[in-house]
Amino acid sequence: GYLLIEGVIHFLKRKRVVQTARSGSLFGIHEVMNHTPIQYTVRIQPGSKVCILDKSTIIEVLKYIQDNDLPDVLKI
């Protein structure tokens, strides 16, 4: 999974942007947890910063989101 620290990411399907993520977005979480490939091409825009999250960190983040009644992660 990934955390977009800064910048913008576009998710593409058949070369068309289907979703855009902004700073603070989590993505790829469901794919990591379910061992499935992501169904989109991800285009990280110049100047963006992304942090890679391992499965144990993802579990902690999801628990924090649930415990603090925060919006769910980006679902693409």
N, CA, C and O atoms as a Tinker XYZ file with bonds, in Angstrom:
   304  protein
     1  N      0.829000   -1.173000    0.000000    73     2
     2  CA     0.000000    0.000000    0.000000    64     1     3
     3  C      0.875000    1.238000    0.000000    63     2     4     5
     4  O      2.082000    1.161000    0.228000    81     3
     5  N      0.261000    2.368000   -0.255000    73     3     6
     6  CA     0.998000    3.607000   -0.400000    64     5     7
     7  C      0.278000    4.754000    0.295000    63     6     8     9
     8  O     -0.948000    4.764000    0.402000    81     7
     9  N      1.055000    5.710000    0.761000    73     7    10
    10  CA     0.546000    6.957000    1.312000    64     9    11
    11  C      1.109000    8.087000    0.468000    63    10    12    13
    12  O      2.324000    8.226000    0.331000    81    11
    13  N      0.223000    8.888000   -0.095000    73    11    14
    14  CA     0.648000   10.054000   -0.873000    64    13    15
    15  C      0.901000   11.184000    0.113000    63    14    16    17
    16  O     -0.035000   11.784000    0.641000    81    15
    17  N      2.170000   11.468000    0.354000    73    15    18
    18  CA     2.555000   12.483000    1.328000    64    17    19
    19  C      2.340000   13.885000    0.775000    63    18    20    21
    20  O      1.884000   14.789000    1.475000    81    19
    21  N      2.677000   14.039000   -0.490000    73    19    22
    22  CA     2.595000   15.362000   -1.109000    64    21    23
    23  C      2.392000   15.184000   -2.602000    63    22    24    25
    24  O      2.984000   14.292000   -3.210000    81    23
    25  N      1.554000   16.032000   -3.197000    73    23    26
    26  CA     1.391000   16.012000   -4.646000    64    25    27
    27  C      0.077000   15.411000   -5.105000    63    26    28    29
    28  O     -0.924000   15.411000   -4.388000    81    27
    29  N      0.115000   14.895000   -6.338000    73    27    30
    30  CA    -1.084000   14.374000   -6.995000    64    29    31
    31  C     -0.733000   13.088000   -7.734000    63    30    32    33
    32  O      0.347000   12.953000   -8.310000    81    31
    33  N     -1.671000   12.152000   -7.703000    73    31    34
    34  CA    -1.534000   10.903000   -8.450000    64    33    35
    35  C     -2.808000   10.712000   -9.255000    63    34    36    37
    36  O     -3.908000   10.960000   -8.762000    81    35
    37  N     -2.652000   10.268000  -10.502000    73    35    38
    38  CA    -3.796000    9.946000  -11.346000    64    37    39
    39  C     -3.858000    8.441000  -11.531000    63    38    40    41
    40  O     -2.836000    7.783000  -11.724000    81    39
    41  N     -5.080000    7.899000  -11.471000    73    39    42
    42  CA    -5.318000    6.493000  -11.740000    64    41    43
    43  C     -5.947000    6.412000  -13.122000    63    42    44    45
    44  O     -6.957000    7.059000  -13.396000    81    43
    45  N     -5.339000    5.612000  -13.988000    73    43    46
    46  CA    -5.798000    5.523000  -15.366000    64    45    47
    47  C     -6.272000    4.120000  -15.709000    63    46    48    49
    48  O     -5.749000    3.125000  -15.207000    81    47
    49  N     -7.269000    4.066000  -16.571000    73    47    50
    50  CA    -7.734000    2.820000  -17.137000    64    49    51
    51  C     -7.942000    3.083000  -18.619000    63    50    52    53
    52  O     -8.688000    3.983000  -19.003000    81    51
    53  N     -7.285000    2.300000  -19.434000    73    51    54
    54  CA    -7.312000    2.500000  -20.891000    64    53    55
    55  C     -6.869000    3.919000  -21.263000    63    54    56    57
    56  O     -7.454000    4.562000  -22.135000    81    55
    57  N     -5.828000    4.385000  -20.584000    73    55    58
    58  CA    -5.200000    5.690000  -20.823000    64    57    59
    59  C     -6.084000    6.886000  -20.472000    63    58    60    61
    60  O     -5.780000    8.010000  -20.872000    81    59
    61  N     -7.163000    6.665000  -19.737000    73    59    62
    62  CA    -8.042000    7.759000  -19.311000    64    61    63
    63  C     -8.011000    7.860000  -17.789000    63    62    64    65
    64  O     -8.056000    6.847000  -17.091000    81    63
    65  N     -7.935000    9.079000  -17.286000    73    63    66
    66  CA    -7.930000    9.303000  -15.837000    64    65    67
    67  C     -9.320000    8.970000  -15.293000    63    66    68    69
    68  O    -10.322000    9.546000  -15.717000    81    67
    69  N     -9.359000    8.029000  -14.343000    73    67    70
    70  CA   -10.639000    7.639000  -13.733000    64    69    71
    71  C    -10.758000    8.135000  -12.302000    63    70    72    73
    72  O    -11.855000    8.197000  -11.748000    81    71
    73  N     -9.618000    8.490000  -11.701000    73    71    74
    74  CA    -9.639000    9.019000  -10.334000    64    73    75
    75  C     -8.336000    9.760000  -10.076000    63    74    76    77
    76  O     -7.300000    9.455000  -10.666000    81    75
    77  N     -8.410000   10.740000   -9.182000    73    75    78
    78  CA    -7.240000   11.518000   -8.793000    64    77    79
    79  C     -7.112000   11.475000   -7.276000    63    78    80    81
    80  O     -8.098000   11.617000   -6.553000    81    79
    81  N     -5.884000   11.276000   -6.805000    73    79    82
    82  CA    -5.610000   11.277000   -5.365000    64    81    83
    83  C     -4.767000   12.497000   -5.025000    63    82    84    85
    84  O     -3.901000   12.902000   -5.800000    81    83
    85  N     -5.027000   13.070000   -3.871000    73    83    86
    86  CA    -4.279000   14.233000   -3.398000    64    85    87
    87  C     -3.543000   13.886000   -2.101000    63    86    88    89
    88  O     -3.731000   12.804000   -1.544000    81    87
    89  N     -2.723000   14.793000   -1.637000    73    87    90
    90  CA    -1.931000   14.583000   -0.420000    64    89    91
    91  C     -2.784000   14.004000    0.705000    63    90    92    93
    92  O     -3.913000   14.438000    0.935000    81    91
    93  N     -2.228000   13.024000    1.394000    73    91    94
    94  CA    -2.914000   12.387000    2.502000    64    93    95
    95  C     -3.695000   11.150000    2.118000    63    94    96    97
    96  O     -4.233000   10.466000    2.989000    81    95
    97  N     -3.770000   10.846000    0.827000    73    95    98
    98  CA    -4.531000    9.681000    0.366000    64    97    99
    99  C     -3.746000    8.391000    0.558000    63    98   100   101
   100  O     -2.531000    8.345000    0.367000    81    99
   101  N     -4.467000    7.354000    0.939000    73    99   102
   102  CA    -3.922000    6.002000    1.007000    64   101   103
   103  C     -4.487000    5.240000   -0.184000    63   102   104   105
   104  O     -5.665000    5.382000   -0.512000    81   103
   105  N     -3.657000    4.440000   -0.827000    73   103   106
   106  CA    -4.168000    3.643000   -1.937000    64   105   107
   107  C     -3.371000    2.347000   -2.047000    63   106   108   109
   108  O     -2.253000    2.235000   -1.543000    81   107
   109  N     -3.980000    1.371000   -2.723000    73   107   110
   110  CA    -3.354000    0.069000   -2.853000    64   109   111
   111  C     -3.515000   -0.804000   -1.625000    63   110   112   113
   112  O     -2.955000   -1.898000   -1.556000    81   111
   113  N     -4.276000   -0.326000   -0.660000    73   111   114
   114  CA    -4.441000   -1.036000    0.604000    64   113   115
   115  C     -5.204000   -2.344000    0.403000    63   114   116   117
   116  O     -4.779000   -3.397000    0.876000    81   115
   117  N     -6.316000   -2.269000   -0.292000    73   115   118
   118  CA    -7.149000   -3.456000   -0.481000    64   117   119
   119  C     -6.416000   -4.519000   -1.302000    63   118   120   121
   120  O     -6.586000   -5.718000   -1.079000    81   119
   121  N     -5.610000   -4.065000   -2.242000    73   119   122
   122  CA    -4.845000   -5.006000   -3.062000    64   121   123
   123  C     -3.799000   -5.746000   -2.224000    63   122   124   125
   124  O     -3.608000   -6.951000   -2.390000    81   123
   125  N     -3.131000   -5.037000   -1.338000    73   123   126
   126  CA    -2.144000   -5.672000   -0.468000    64   125   127
   127  C     -2.825000   -6.656000    0.482000    63   126   128   129
   128  O     -2.350000   -7.777000    0.667000    81   127
   129  N     -3.918000   -6.241000    1.072000    73   127   130
   130  CA    -4.593000   -7.085000    2.050000    64   129   131
   131  C     -5.206000   -8.339000    1.415000    63   130   132   133
   132  O     -5.319000   -9.377000    2.067000    81   131
   133  N     -5.598000   -8.237000    0.150000    73   131   134
   134  CA    -6.240000   -9.360000   -0.538000    64   133   135
   135  C     -5.321000  -10.066000   -1.529000    63   134   136   137
   136  O     -5.747000  -10.978000   -2.237000    81   135
   137  N     -4.070000   -9.645000   -1.578000    73   135   138
   138  CA    -3.086000  -10.245000   -2.492000    64   137   139
   139  C     -3.566000  -10.234000   -3.945000    63   138   140   141
   140  O     -3.459000  -11.237000   -4.651000    81   139
   141  N     -4.091000   -9.096000   -4.378000    73   139   142
   142  CA    -4.569000   -8.950000   -5.745000    64   141   143
   143  C     -3.829000   -7.807000   -6.440000    63   142   144   145
   144  O     -3.397000   -6.858000   -5.785000    81   143
   145  N     -3.686000   -7.895000   -7.746000    73   143   146
   146  CA    -3.010000   -6.800000   -8.462000    64   145   147
   147  C     -3.922000   -5.576000   -8.577000    63   146   148   149
   148  O     -5.145000   -5.706000   -8.614000    81   147
   149  N     -3.327000   -4.410000   -8.632000    73   147   150
   150  CA    -4.101000   -3.186000   -8.835000    64   149   151
   151  C     -4.602000   -3.183000  -10.276000    63   150   152   153
   152  O     -3.882000   -3.600000  -11.184000    81   151
   153  N     -5.805000   -2.726000  -10.484000    73   151   154
   154  CA    -6.451000   -2.792000  -11.791000    64   153   155
   155  C     -6.241000   -1.532000  -12.633000    63   154   156   157
   156  O     -6.831000   -1.392000  -13.704000    81   155
   157  N     -5.407000   -0.626000  -12.149000    73   155   158
   158  CA    -5.214000    0.652000  -12.828000    64   157   159
   159  C     -3.743000    0.933000  -13.032000    63   158   160   161
   160  O     -2.885000    0.367000  -12.356000    81   159
   161  N     -3.465000    1.810000  -13.969000    73   159   162
   162  CA    -2.136000    2.362000  -14.117000    64   161   163
   163  C     -2.085000    3.588000  -13.208000    63   162   164   165
   164  O     -3.012000    4.397000  -13.203000    81   163
   165  N     -1.014000    3.725000  -12.446000    73   163   166
   166  CA    -0.878000    4.849000  -11.529000    64   165   167
   167  C      0.185000    5.789000  -12.084000    63   166   168   169
   168  O      1.315000    5.373000  -12.342000    81   167
   169  N     -0.176000    7.049000  -12.267000    73   167   170
   170  CA     0.762000    8.049000  -12.759000    64   169   171
   171  C      1.016000    9.060000  -11.649000    63   170   172   173
   172  O      0.148000    9.863000  -11.308000    81   171
   173  N      2.216000    9.004000  -11.097000    73   171   174
   174  CA     2.607000    9.926000  -10.036000    64   173   175
   175  C      3.112000   11.203000  -10.697000    63   174   176   177
   176  O      4.034000   11.166000  -11.512000    81   175
   177  N      2.510000   12.318000  -10.343000    73   175   178
   178  CA     2.871000   13.593000  -10.957000    64   177   179
   179  C      4.210000   14.098000  -10.406000    63   178   180   181
   180  O      4.556000   13.824000   -9.257000    81   179
   181  N      4.964000   14.841000  -11.236000    73   179   182
   182  CA     6.261000   15.368000  -10.800000    64   181   183
   183  C      6.146000   16.153000   -9.487000    63   182   184   185
   184  O      5.193000   16.902000   -9.276000    81   183
   185  N      7.125000   15.965000   -8.628000    73   183   186
   186  CA     7.174000   16.663000   -7.348000    64   185   187
   187  C      6.393000   15.976000   -6.243000    63   186   188   189
   188  O      6.402000   16.433000   -5.100000    81   187
   189  N      5.716000   14.882000   -6.570000    73   187   190
   190  CA     4.935000   14.158000   -5.571000    64   189   191
   191  C      5.845000   13.288000   -4.720000    63   190   192   193
   192  O      6.907000   12.857000   -5.171000    81   191
   193  N      5.420000   13.033000   -3.479000    73   191   194
   194  CA     6.167000   12.173000   -2.564000    64   193   195
   195  C      5.236000   11.063000   -2.084000    63   194   196   197
   196  O      4.133000   11.321000   -1.602000    81   195
   197  N      5.707000    9.819000   -2.228000    73   195   198
   198  CA     4.903000    8.653000   -1.875000    64   197   199
   199  C      5.693000    7.792000   -0.900000    63   198   200   201
   200  O      6.898000    7.602000   -1.058000    81   199
   201  N      4.999000    7.274000    0.113000    73   199   202
   202  CA     5.606000    6.381000    1.089000    64   201   203
   203  C      5.004000    4.981000    0.893000    63   202   204   205
   204  O      3.785000    4.831000    0.808000    81   203
   205  N      5.859000    3.969000    0.824000    73   203   206
   206  CA     5.412000    2.589000    0.693000    64   205   207
   207  C      5.121000    2.036000    2.083000    63   206   208   209
   208  O      5.924000    2.188000    3.003000    81   207
   209  N      3.951000    1.384000    2.226000    73   207   210
   210  CA     3.528000    0.836000    3.513000    64   209   211
   211  C      3.514000   -0.689000    3.453000    63   210   212   213
   212  O      3.004000   -1.270000    2.495000    81   211
   213  N      4.071000   -1.332000    4.470000    73   211   214
   214  CA     4.008000   -2.789000    4.524000    64   213   215
   215  C      2.686000   -3.210000    5.175000    63   214   216   217
   216  O      1.950000   -2.382000    5.713000    81   215
   217  N      2.407000   -4.500000    5.115000    73   215   218
   218  CA     1.114000   -5.005000    5.582000    64   217   219
   219  C      0.859000   -4.706000    7.054000    63   218   220   221
   220  O     -0.264000   -4.353000    7.416000    81   219
   221  N      1.864000   -4.837000    7.910000    73   219   222
   222  CA     1.649000   -4.571000    9.338000    64   221   223
   223  C      1.332000   -3.096000    9.587000    63   222   224   225
   224  O      0.523000   -2.778000   10.459000    81   223
   225  N      1.947000   -2.211000    8.847000    73   223   226
   226  CA     1.659000   -0.776000    8.981000    64   225   227
   227  C      0.252000   -0.482000    8.480000    63   226   228   229
   228  O     -0.466000    0.321000    9.076000    81   227
   229  N     -0.144000   -1.127000    7.391000    73   227   230
   230  CA    -1.494000   -0.945000    6.854000    64   229   231
   231  C     -2.533000   -1.343000    7.897000    63   230   232   233
   232  O     -3.523000   -0.637000    8.089000    81   231
   233  N     -2.314000   -2.463000    8.567000    73   231   234
   234  CA    -3.246000   -2.919000    9.596000    64   233   235
   235  C     -3.364000   -1.877000   10.709000    63   234   236   237
   236  O     -4.468000   -1.588000   11.170000    81   235
   237  N     -2.241000   -1.313000   11.140000    73   235   238
   238  CA    -2.251000   -0.273000   12.172000    64   237   239
   239  C     -3.010000    0.971000   11.699000    63   238   240   241
   240  O     -3.793000    1.549000   12.452000    81   239
   241  N     -2.775000    1.377000   10.453000    73   239   242
   242  CA    -3.441000    2.563000    9.904000    64   241   243
   243  C     -4.945000    2.333000    9.832000    63   242   244   245
   244  O     -5.720000    3.203000   10.228000    81   243
   245  N     -5.368000    1.181000    9.336000    73   243   246
   246  CA    -6.798000    0.893000    9.236000    64   245   247
   247  C     -7.463000    0.872000   10.611000    63   246   248   249
   248  O     -8.588000    1.346000   10.766000    81   247
   249  N     -6.777000    0.329000   11.592000    73   247   250
   250  CA    -7.315000    0.316000   12.962000    64   249   251
   251  C     -7.442000    1.747000   13.489000    63   250   252   253
   252  O     -8.441000    2.089000   14.120000    81   251
   253  N     -6.430000    2.585000   13.231000    73   251   254
   254  CA    -6.470000    3.981000   13.671000    64   253   255
   255  C     -7.643000    4.711000   13.007000    63   254   256   257
   256  O     -8.354000    5.470000   13.667000    81   255
   257  N     -7.844000    4.487000   11.719000    73   255   258
   258  CA    -8.941000    5.130000   10.992000    64   257   259
   259  C    -10.273000    4.716000   11.606000    63   258   260   261
   260  O    -11.144000    5.555000   11.835000    81   259
   261  N    -10.426000    3.424000   11.873000    73   259   262
   262  CA   -11.670000    2.913000   12.451000    64   261   263
   263  C    -11.878000    3.442000   13.874000    63   262   264   265
   264  O    -12.975000    3.891000   14.207000    81   263
   265  N    -10.854000    3.397000   14.705000    73   263   266
   266  CA   -10.964000    3.827000   16.102000    64   265   267
   267  C    -11.255000    5.315000   16.238000    63   266   268   269
   268  O    -11.876000    5.741000   17.211000    81   267
   269  N    -10.809000    6.105000   15.269000    73   267   270
   270  CA   -10.980000    7.557000   15.348000    64   269   271
   271  C    -12.073000    8.078000   14.425000    63   270   272   273
   272  O    -12.204000    9.285000   14.221000    81   271
   273  N    -12.865000    7.144000   13.863000    73   271   274
   274  CA   -13.998000    7.501000   13.012000    64   273   275
   275  C    -13.594000    8.472000   11.890000    63   274   276   277
   276  O    -14.252000    9.483000   11.647000    81   275
   277  N    -12.496000    8.126000   11.224000    73   275   278
   278  CA   -12.000000    8.941000   10.116000    64   277   279
   279  C    -12.495000    8.363000    8.792000    63   278   280   281
   280  O    -12.881000    7.195000    8.739000    81   279
   281  N    -12.489000    9.165000    7.721000    73   279   282
   282  CA   -12.902000    8.649000    6.405000    64   281   283
   283  C    -12.031000    7.469000    5.997000    63   282   284   285
   284  O    -10.856000    7.398000    6.355000    81   283
   285  N    -12.618000    6.547000    5.247000    73   283   286
   286  CA   -11.914000    5.355000    4.784000    64   285   287
   287  C    -10.842000    5.733000    3.760000    63   286   288   289
   288  O    -10.795000    6.864000    3.275000    81   287
   289  N     -9.993000    4.770000    3.447000    73   287   290
   290  CA    -8.938000    4.964000    2.473000    64   289   291
   291  C     -9.528000    5.099000    1.074000    63   290   292   293
   292  O    -10.681000    4.739000    0.837000    81   291
   293  N     -8.735000    5.614000    0.165000    73   291   294
   294  CA    -9.159000    5.768000   -1.230000    64   293   295
   295  C     -9.441000    4.401000   -1.822000    63   294   296   297
   296  O     -8.571000    3.530000   -1.818000    81   295
   297  N    -10.632000    4.211000   -2.322000    73   295   298
   298  CA   -10.990000    2.944000   -2.951000    64   297   299
   299  C    -11.123000    3.184000   -4.447000    63   298   300   301
   300  O    -11.969000    3.958000   -4.894000    81   299
   301  N    -10.284000    2.517000   -5.202000    73   299   302
   302  CA   -10.350000    2.673000   -6.648000    64   301   303
   303  C    -10.814000    1.392000   -7.279000    63   302   304
   304  O    -10.938000    1.315000   -8.501000    81   303
